[in-house]
Amino acid sequence: MPVTLAPPQFERKPKGQIPSNGGFGNGGPGDDSHRWDSGDGEHQTSLDSYRMGMWLGLASIVMLFAGLTSAYVIRLGSSSDWRAISIPGFLIPNSVILLASSVTLELFRRKLTVALTAEARFWIGITTLLGTAFLAGQIGIWKTLVAQGIYLSSNSHSSFFYLLTGAHAVHLAGGVITLLVLAGMSWRQVYATRGLRILADVTAIYWHFMDGLWIYLFVLLFFWR
């Protein structure tokens, strides 16, 4: 099952109120070098708790794909109907789209200052669009394979391709939903609340993990066959 995150609930700052020191150190709202200090005790405790929950959720995903990998390797060595399929034409560009989304997510986190700037909102919007585009691209790839007569049941390699990429897409869809929540919070709020910053941090952990998992699946399916 995909891991989805409900936004942590913390106090919101009134729209007309800025912390006494402005929250920006010596700079102003346009100074991106002055970010929220996650060293604050209460914030750090909450962040550590959510991080631990995320890593526990990711551990279950690792076990799922470890089991599928074992089945893939066993089937590869024993199947009589194993016919390796070629790399679908759009798969590499689609992979670049997913990897680019990790870069834009980090750019969003870097711009996540006390005041939610236009740059921060821009990068979380781009990240959400890239994640959605990747899922749309995966659907297009599956449709292309079907048009070529390559189905789930065509042979063992095609079966694992659909199974592994489909399982990844389901989990990534959970991440896209969380990105939509994060983007909505960013566009709706004036200030980056503690809850939004924690959600951004744990979402980044999940999203980067999904990127790494995709690279692993790509190597497994097309370089170990």
C-alpha positions, 0 to 999 in steps of 0.5 A: 500500500502507498504511504500517504501523509496527513499534514501535521496539525500545528498552530498557524500564525495569523496572516497579519502577524510576523514573529518579533524578529521577523523570522529572518535573522538579519535579512528580510522576506526576500533573503532566502539564506535565512531559513527556519531553524529546525534545531528548535526543540519542539520542532525537532522532536515532532520532525524526528517522530514523523521521520521515524514513522516514514522510515517504518512505512518505507521498510514495508515497501522495501520488503514488498519489492525484495519479495518481488525481486526474489520471485523475478530472479527465480523466474528468470533462471527457471522460466521456459517462456522468458522473452525479454522485452525491449526498453519502451521508447518513452521510458527513459525520458519519463525516468528523467521527468521523475528524477527532475522532480526530486531536484525541484522538490529540493529547490522548494525546500531551499526556498521554504522560508518563514514567508512563503515566497512566489519561488517556493510556490513555483517549485512545489507546483512544478514538482507536483506537475512532474510527478503527475506527468510521470504517472501519465507517462507510465500509463502511456507506456503500458498502452503502447506495449498493449498496442504492440501485443505485449500483455501482462500474460504474454511472457514472464518478463512482460509480467514482471514489467507490468507488476513491478512498474505498476506497484511502483506507480501505485506507491508513487501516486500516494506521493503525488497526493501528498504533493498536492496537499503540500502545494495546496497548503503552500498556496493557501498560507502566507507563512510556512507553519511548523506543520507544513515544514515537517510535511515537506521534510517527510515528503522529501524522504518518501519522494527521493526513496521512490526515485531511488526505487525506480532506478533500481527497477529500471536496472533490474528489468533491463540490465538483469534479464 
